[in-house]
């Protein structure tokens, strides 16, 4: 799979291919880097999406984002 760091367009193309193949839902996780947030913006314009913040405390404190994309529902 392409690295999310520099390939937002490639990740978006992969999501479009998944939708064309009949995938109904995808969940992507990222620590919240700016290319991921750009992908989130593109997805919100095309599909019904939700973004959630997550964190864990052990073994170290980590935070990030989950993007849930409903590929079978278009954005309003």
C-alpha positions as CSV (number, residue, x, y, z in Angstrom):
1,X,0.0,0.0,0.0
2,X,1.2,3.5,-0.6
3,X,2.5,5.6,2.2
4,X,0.0,8.2,3.4
5,X,2.8,10.7,3.9
6,X,3.1,11.8,0.3
7,X,0.4,10.0,-1.6
8,X,-3.0,11.4,-0.7
9,X,-4.1,11.2,-4.3
10,X,-3.1,7.5,-4.5
11,X,-5.0,6.7,-1.3
12,X,-8.1,8.5,-2.6
13,X,-7.8,6.5,-5.9
14,X,-7.6,3.3,-3.8
15,X,-10.8,4.3,-2.0
16,X,-12.6,4.9,-5.3
17,X,-11.4,1.5,-6.6
18,X,-12.7,-0.1,-3.4
19,X,-16.1,1.6,-3.8
20,X,-16.2,0.4,-7.4
21,X,-15.5,-3.1,-6.3
22,X,-18.4,-3.1,-3.9
23,X,-16.6,-2.4,-0.6
24,X,-19.2,-0.7,1.7
25,X,-17.0,0.6,4.6
26,X,-13.3,1.3,5.2
27,X,-11.6,2.4,8.4
28,X,-8.3,4.1,8.2
29,X,-6.1,5.1,11.2
30,X,-3.3,7.7,11.3
31,X,-1.5,9.7,14.0
32,X,-3.0,12.8,12.5
33,X,-0.5,13.9,9.9
34,X,-1.5,16.7,7.6
35,X,-1.6,14.5,4.4
36,X,-4.1,12.2,6.3
37,X,-6.2,15.3,7.1
38,X,-6.2,16.3,3.4
39,X,-7.5,12.8,2.6
40,X,-10.2,13.3,5.2
41,X,-11.3,16.5,3.5
42,X,-11.4,14.8,0.1
43,X,-13.4,11.9,1.4
44,X,-15.9,14.2,3.2
45,X,-16.7,15.8,-0.1
46,X,-17.4,12.5,-1.8
47,X,-18.8,10.0,0.8
48,X,-20.5,9.9,4.1
49,X,-17.6,9.9,6.6
50,X,-16.9,10.1,10.3
51,X,-13.6,11.0,11.9
52,X,-12.8,10.1,15.5
53,X,-9.9,10.9,17.8
54,X,-8.4,8.0,19.6
55,X,-5.7,7.6,22.3
56,X,-4.0,5.0,24.4
57,X,-2.1,5.4,27.6
58,X,0.1,2.3,27.7
59,X,2.8,1.4,27.0
60,X,3.2,5.1,26.0
61,X,0.7,7.9,25.4
62,X,-0.4,7.9,21.7
63,X,-3.1,9.8,19.9
64,X,-4.4,9.6,16.4
65,X,-7.5,9.7,14.2
66,X,-9.8,7.1,12.8
67,X,-11.5,7.8,9.5
68,X,-14.6,5.7,8.8
69,X,-15.7,6.0,5.2
70,X,-19.1,4.7,4.1
71,X,-18.3,4.0,0.5
72,X,-21.9,3.0,-0.3
73,X,-23.3,6.5,0.7
74,X,-22.5,9.7,-1.1
75,X,-21.9,13.0,0.7
76,X,-24.9,15.3,1.1
